[in-house]
């Protein structure tokens, strides 16, 4: 039930048909008596800065979840940026502090690491390929570099995005060997699709699956389905896989704390979620 006392969490991105967070947060809020609601808000990149500022003039807003394509732009619209968001070069959550200042933080990488560790993959000493170096890909790469990764390959059609990410990783984690410009997955223990490829029916696969080793761990951040065509193809190779929904569930517990709404486990969130089967 939404009332005049309900705190709003804006979920801003485009397109909204892929959004799953409202179907996870809101049932959990209801079950646990939390007077809050996550509201999807579709906004294109050209309108985003003005819309963002307008939303945070509301007197009943607590914060925002930020998704593609706004994670990088958000850093220029807030008052404070967490160290994690600075390294990633992107934010996926904004909190309105009591003093009116806006704090941007980044939880994509935390959800990713929690997810792969939960499935038995330890990145320590491994090599990873991250295809897509925008908001979510940068966060994943930054978190991987921080947990003892031996080497990382970065690829994005926007070469400048990869180069900037490599520079930030080098500044904070100089021990990690960084390779740029190739999306060939051969020789990598972990392969991550952090692009929007797979959100639409008929999309090509993001990398050549035939060149992924059967013992590799393969992740797709796309939330459209539990098992995307890319993950299905990797699974057919014998790879262990993780979908974007897994990462989302693991990301929400620290986000609940960030917004001041208590705590939950990923299993508790799964138990109340109302995702389509």
Secondary structure, DSSP 8 states (H G I E B T S, - for coil): ---TT-EEEEEEES--TT--HHHHHHHHHHHTT--EEEEEEE--HHHHHHHHHHHTT-TTEEEEEE-TT-TTGGGGG-SEE-HHHHHHT--SEEEE-TTS-EEEE--HHHHHHHHHHHTT---TT-EEEEE--SHHHHHHHHHHHTTT-SEEEEE-SSHHHHHHHHHHHHHH-TTSEEEES----TT-SEEEE-SSTTSSTT---SS-GGGS-TT-EEEE---SSSS-HHHHHHHHTT-EEE-HHHHHHHHHHHHHHHHTS----HHHHHHH-----
